[in-house]
Amino acid sequence: MDNLILKKAQAEELIRKYGSPLYVYEETILRERCREVRDLLPLKEYHPQYSAKANSNTELLKVIREEGLNVDAMSPGEIVQEMAAGYEKEQIMYCSGNMSEAEMRYVHDHAGLVILDSLSQLDRYGILFPGSEVGLRINPGIGAGHDAKVITGGKTKFGVLREDLKDTDQILNKHSMKLIALHEHVGSLFLDDTVFLKAAEILMETAEQFRDVRILDFGGGLGVPYQGEERLDLKELGRKLTELIGSMEKKSGRNYQIRIEPGRYLSAECSMLIGTVTDLKDSQGVKYLGTDIGFNVLLRPVLYHAHHRIHGYSDDGREQIYTVCGNLCESGDILAENEKMPCMRIGDLIGIENAGAYGYSMSSDYNGRLRPAEVLLSAGKDRLIRRRESLEDLVHQI
């Protein structure tokens, strides 16, 4: 199954039951994606994990844990969500930039492996916890992704460049620490694996400088098609990566535990976001289709210029070109421009594909608009996995 596409009658029934807008997830697709990632590498010491920032709903995390994937976290809050889903300390890897002392103390107690993002972090962590075993995020000098804002290798704020690693051993020795892991991440939503594989080679070469490194994390970023692009060939990626790891390990005489940490690849395609047409307007030659899906509900189109396919649940056989917009007091609250759809009426529903990654997790109550409910489809039944916010939630601050 590729991605969740709800039928008109099903979408209407779910909206009647749970309200609009609504995030809907399909458990079968989520489990399929977990198994594809779990089976990527035929290596004994291969430990895939889920990047929970893509979607941290506790019930979805439970499914991912059941499928045998570990998890990473980027805030104490994500750790709390992951532990609520049944993850234990040793199953959680932590990697975050610009950590405060309080955050360092929390993750030291609650994460099995801490990846530090800079030599400054490494030194400060060593002062707090001398003798620790830690990881370090490397900037491989190259990156990939669908938008400049999600490219995390090269000219970016993340990680330590290889040429700046010369002081690492001095810091480690000063605090009697061991560097046991190296981590990298080139960026998000790549459909060509060239940069990912080159960065993996760079990371393995870098690991040879550090005698205690036994864990290599190549990051995530595995893309899914949003606009009908050719799908990333995961089996071919697995073959190439297995060959590269074998060749590099043979050359160095060292063996590593291998990790990758996709987020979007697991959660994006199992979800649709359903909303309601609330207005129709012609203005200066533009036909605006107003909906109750503002960028407080789906931020990606505004933040990343991203495009999600939109279905119009209409009985009208004619077509119309719309600019689809949300209900926020912002000129930029646009879901799509020049979108060909069936002719729509007020009260009709729309469905947005691939909404499961960076949808709800980036939502807010901006303009006092409420976050939607989330529903999981499982074995032919629907189940509420997060209630809709209420107006009372906006004022219950103490």
N, C-alpha and C positions, 0 to 999 in steps of 0.2 A: 504494500500500500504506500503510495507516494505521500500525499498530505491530506489533511482533513478538509473535505468540502461537504457541508451540510446541504440536504435537500430543503426546499422552501417550506414544506409542511413541518419538517423537524425543527427548523429554525424558529418558525412561528410558535410552535408548541413550547419550546424552551423559553422564549421571550414571555409568553403568557404566564409561565410558571415562575420564572425567576426575575423578570424585569429587564429593561434595556438601559444602557448597553450591557453586554454579557460576554465574558470569556468562556469558551467551551473547549475542552480537551478530550482527546480520544486515547484511552489507555493502551490499546493495541499498538498504535503507531509509536507511542513513546517506548514501549517495550521492544519493538522492532529496532528502533534506532539504538537503544542501549546494547542490544545483542550484536549489532553491526560493529559498534565501537569495541565492545568486549572481545570480539573475535578478530580484530584487526591484525594483530601480530601473533604468530605461533611461537611465542617465547615463554619459557617457564617464569621468568622474572619480568613479566609485563603486567603493569598495574594501572589500568585506565581509571580516570576519575572525572567527575562532572564539575564543570565550572558553574557554581550555583547562582552567580550573579545574573545569569540569563533568565532564570525563573526559580525562585526559592519557596514556592508553595510547599508546605510541609507534606501534603498528601502526594504530590508529584515526587518529592524527595524520597518518600517511602518506597515508591515504585522503583526508582532508580537504584536505591539501596538493595532492594530485593533482587534486582538483576545483576548484582555483584560488582557494581562500580563504587569506588571510593569517591571522595568529594574534596573540593577546595573551598576556601573561604577568603574573603577580602575585607571583612569587618567582624567585630565581636557579635554584631547582630546576626550575621549569616551563620556563625558558629552556633548560636542559640537555636536558630531555625533547624540547622542540621542535626543537632542533638535531639531536638524534639521529634525528628523523623527517625531516630534510632541509631544515628551514627555515633561511634565511640571516638575518643580522643585520637587513637592511633590511626583512624580512618580519615582524619581531617588534615589537610595540608593548608598552611596559611601563607598568603603572599599579598602584601599591601605596601604601597609607598607612603612615606611621610608619617610613620607611626609615632604617636606620643609615647611617653614612658608608661602611662596607664594602659594603653593598648598593648604594649609589649608585655607587660606583666600579665594581662588577661590571656593573651595567646600562648604565652609560655606555659600556662596552667591548663589550657584547653585544646591545644593543637598538637598533633603528633610530630609534625615537622614545620619549622618556621623558615620561610624563604625571605631573606633580607634584600632590600632593593638598592642599597648604596653602601659604600664603605663607611660612611658616617653612621648608618643604621647598624652595621656590623660592629663598629666600635662601641656604640651606646648599648647595644644588646649585650656585648661582652662585659661591660662595666656592671650591668644588672645581674647577669647570669654567667659568671666565669665557668669555664669547663663545659659549656654547652656544645652539642652537635647541631649544626645549622646548615642552611642552604643559602645560596647567593644567586640573584637574578642577573643574568648576563645580557647585554645588548649586543646581538650578533652583527650589528652594523647594517642590516638589511631588513626590510619589512614588506608586508603585503596586506591588502584589505580593500574593502569596497569604497572607503571614504577616508580622507586624510585624518579624520578624527578617530579612526579605529586602527590606524597603522601604529604598531607599538615597537617596531625595531627600526634602527637608523637614527634620524634626527628626531628624538623623542625624549620625554621625561623619564622613561623607564629604564631600569637596569644599569649595569656597569659596563662600559666599553672595554674591550679586551686590552687596549693599550693602557687602561687605567688600573689594571689588576696588580701592578707591581708591588703595591703596598699591602696586599691582602695577607700574605704570610706573616708580616710584621704584626698586624692587628690580631690575627689568630693566636700567634705565639704569646703576645702580651696578655691575653685573657685565657690562655690554655684551652682554646676552643678547637674543634675539629670541623672542617668544611667537608660535609658528607654528600652534598647535593648541589647540582647546578641546574638552573631553570632558565628558560627563555620563552618568548612569545612574539611571533612576528606580526600578528594582527588578526583581524576578524573578518570572516566571510570571504575566504579565498576559494576559488573553484579550480585554480591551477596550482598544482603542488610543488612547482619548481623552487620557489623561495623557501617554502617550509623545509624541503629536503636539503637545500644548501645550508640553511641555518642549523639543521640537525647535525650536519657534518662539522660545521664550525664549533658547535657546542661540544662534540666529542673530541675534537682537536684541543679545545680549551681545557677539557677535563684532564688531559695528560699532564698539565702543569701542577695538579694538586693530588697528592698521593692518597688522601683519605676519601676522595669523592667516589661514591658507589651508587648514587642515584642520579639519573639524568631525566629531566622533565622537558619535553620538546614543546610544551604549550598546547594550545588548541587553535581555534580559528577556522575549523573545517566548515566550509560553506554549504548552503543549500540554495537551490534555484528559487528566486523570487519572481522572475519574469519569463520563465520558460527557458532559461539557459541550460546548457548541457550539464548534467549532474556530475559532481565530483566522483571519480571512479575510486571508491574506497578500497576495493580489492587490489587495484593496481598500486595505489598508495601504500597499502600494507606490504605488497611484494617488494616495492622499491625500498621502503624503510627497513624491512627485514634484511635485505641484501646489504644495505649501507651499514647497519649495525653490526652484522656479521663480519663485514670487511674491516671496519674500524676496530672492532674488538680483537680480531686476529692480528692486526697491525700493531696494536698497543700491548697486547698480551693481558688485557684487563677485561673483566665482565661487569656489566652494570644492570641495576634494576631500571627498567624503562617505564616512564610515565608519559601520558598525554592527557589533556584536560579540556575536551570540547564542551561547550555549553549549548550554543545555538543548534548544533547538529542534532542534539538529543531532543530539544524541546520546541523548536520553531514549528515544525510541520505538523505536530499533533494538535494544533489549535486553530480555531477561527474566532474572530471577534465579531459579534453580531450587534448591530445598532439599528436605529430607526430614522427614517427620513422625517425631518421636522419642519422643513421649509423649502420652497422653490422660488427662485428669484432670477429675473433677467436684468443685467446691469452692464451697460456699455458693451453690448454684444457678447457678454459671458452669461452662460446659464449656470447659476449656482445651485448645487444640491446641498441643502443644509441638513446636518445630522446631529445626533446627540453624542457623537464620538469626537471630543476635542483632543488636543494634544496632551491634556492631562491623563487621557486614557491610552493613547498611542502616540508616543513622542518621536519615534524613528523617522517618519517622513519630514518632520521639521528639523530635527537635530542632524540627520545624516543624509538628507535629500533622498531617502529610501523610497522605493515604490513597492507596495503590496497590491497584488491583484484584488480587485473589488467585484463582488457579485451583487447584482441587483435582483432582489427577489420580487419580481413584478410579473403580472399576467399579460402585460402589454407586449405585443410582438415587435413593435417599432423600436428603433434605436435612437439615442440622443447622446451628444457630447456634453459632459458636465465638468465643472470644477467642483469637486467634493470637499466640503468644508465642515468644520466642527462648530461648537457653540461657545467658544471662548472669545473674550473681548481682545482679540489679537489678529492683526491683518495676516500674520503668518500661520494662522490655524487652518492649514490646508492639508487634506489627506492626499489629494491627487488632482492634477490639472489635465484637461483634455482627455478625460476618461470616457471611453465608449461604453455605454450601458443601455439596458432597456429603458424605455420611457417610464419614469418613476412618478408616483403620487405620494403626497403626504400620508404617512402611516405605513408605507411599504418598508421592508427591511433591507439592509445591506449586510453582506458578509465579507470580512477581510481575511485573506489567507495568511498562513505562516505567522500567526500572531503570538505564538507561545514563547518566543525568545525576545527579551527586552521590551515586552509589552507591559504586563502588569508590574513587573519589577521596576520600571521607570515611571510608573503612574504617580499622580499627586492629587491633592485637592485644590489646585490652583483655581482661582475665581470662585472658591467655595463649591466647586463641582465635586460630586461624590465618586469615589472609586467603585467600579462595578463588582458584581459577584463573579465567582469562578465556579464552573461546573465540570465534573469529570464524567465522561461516558465510559461505561465499563460493562461488558457482557450484556449489552442491550438496554442497560438502565442508566439513568442520569442521577448524579449525586452532588449536592452542594459541598464544595470544598473550601470556600471562603464566602462569607456573607457580604452582601452589599453594604457599603457605608451608609449611615443614616445622618440626617441633619444634626441629630444630638451628638454624634461623634465629633462634629466640628467644634463644639463648644465645651466638651467635657475634657478640659486640659489639666485639671488638678485632681 
